[in-house]
Amino acid sequence: MFASALSLVEVAVLCAGATLWFHAPSRRLSDSLCLGVLSALIALSTSFQAAFLLSAPTLSLVVEGLLLAAALAVLVREHTQWKQARDAALDLWRQAPVSLSLLALAWGYLFAQTFLLPPHTSDALTYHLPRVLLFQQDATLLPEHFSKYHLVAFPTGGDILSHLFLRWHSDYANASLQWLAYVAIVTGAYALARRHARREAALATSFVVASLPQLVAQSTVAKNNVFAALAALAALLLAERLRDQLERRDALLLIFALAFGVSAKTSFVAFGVPFAICFGISLVRRHGVAAFGQLARQCARPGLALALPLGIVGQAWLFGHNQAEYGDPMGPSNFVAFHRNGDGVLGTAANLVRYALQAPHLLQPIDSGIRALTGISIPETLDALYAQCCAEFFAGAGTNANWQFDITWKPGPETSWFGPLGFALLLPSVLIAPWLKGPRRDSRIAASTTLLSAWILFAWAVAWFPWNARMLSPVFAGASLCLAALLERWHPAPLGWTLLRGLCLAILLWVCTSAHPFAEWRASDYGRDRLMGAHRYLGASAPTTLATPLAPGSRVALVTRGDAWPYFFLLRHPEVEFTLIRPFLRRDEPELDLARLRASHDQVLCLTRERDFCQEARPEEQP
């Protein structure tokens, strides 16, 4: 716990230094804070990836030391800005002291979860965290032995940030950087909104974004979707800054922000491509080709110096390795096909219809109330509508696993969408904002076109799964620009703004206590039992199974199913060299030969719910 706390201090110093580096008396603190957090995360991600690519993970400590020294130098040099920053924060707090205090309380609860509770979500324990532990063990980002292609074929820019804590063989604060990214998204939403609206409307916009159930649920799990959302919102904010004034620093950070988004989720490309086109055209129209040429010349020298870090952040090394190893930049053909929409226009239409029916996520309390009054369930009605009108026509188009379409209004990162305000305010604002007259209309048009294009491209490229809402986080976070322009036209009495903030807080507090219930604290003995996730996977045998004696320095073969959770063995036994083996992961592999494994390893462990797995293994069709 102490090492994790020190790592958080390191992050705080880096973020503070980067914030003041971006800050200026003419800039808003919210701008600088959002971009400062983004810069710190990019710097850490780049440092970790570069060190592992050089097979020298400890080298990142040297780079981090240099970054800390630079951050401290900025903090000392810009010490006079601390008072300005404090005064700006206090001035905003006086605008809505009760609402902002309750928001801080909710954020405090979420942060306590990220710091104290052990990781327990399926994806985090299946591959997000185990892959980092595997990188640490093998001192490379390209391990030879693995149990899922997710561990080696997926981008690493977001997941590798967990190395900050896992390198101390501790999982305290395992998702604190996700929480930090969520806070930066809310702060950035306010900064973005202030360019299109007065303070009351911008504050309301940030509260709407803070209450989005999917973002809240993602803020405390060790996954990468919230980093993609932060990259998208920061890209929009930087584009707005460039609209006002072409600056080399903002242009370079914008390029890195887009690369960081891709390094978190490859689906971010669905946002990045239309963003580059739409805002590129908008900025050229505003400043002219000559001004852009001058900016390009200013960026040439630092751009050459930053080309290698940019290639690391942008995963050029990973895509190149995948192409050489599997013949596709995304990974093996069957693995990629499983995640792609292979049905063209029909699959795209099917996915758009599914997302349109999933998007009205009005939360369980509202559904329960309507059901009690009328006997009608909204999600069941939407399910029936799809079954009657679309199921036969679309069949399995757009998805490669024959998933049955089903709308489930349950809190959590896998099932949440973006709540009633995401559906009733953010999505309509994307359609309405381009038609609103007034200043910055060109930015609203570019933003709306980008977000709508991203939604369509995502439906076209990615196969539909019930939990795909998280990949649309960049769209909903970026829609804060459009919502601010819409709320700017609303002129209620002060009570109206108070009621809107109160509704946002009610949603936020409900999500905090349902998606992240108090029962989790009891299940983990308030953070003391670090095996909460293992209990869920292995049941009552978890302590006994994980207590299997392993001799220091021994070579252990860990035979797994695709959904196994090797995380606990990798975390608790850093003194052992594990070889992760999943039979038939590659179709050219021979059948599992236990005698050969026992001859080449000191010990063989079978991590699976099925007792006889190692004896009865059969080829699996799915990747």
Beta strands, then each sheet from edge to edge (+ up, - down):
strand 1: 555-560
strand 2: 577-581
strand 3: 603-607
sheet 1: 2+ 1+ 3+
end
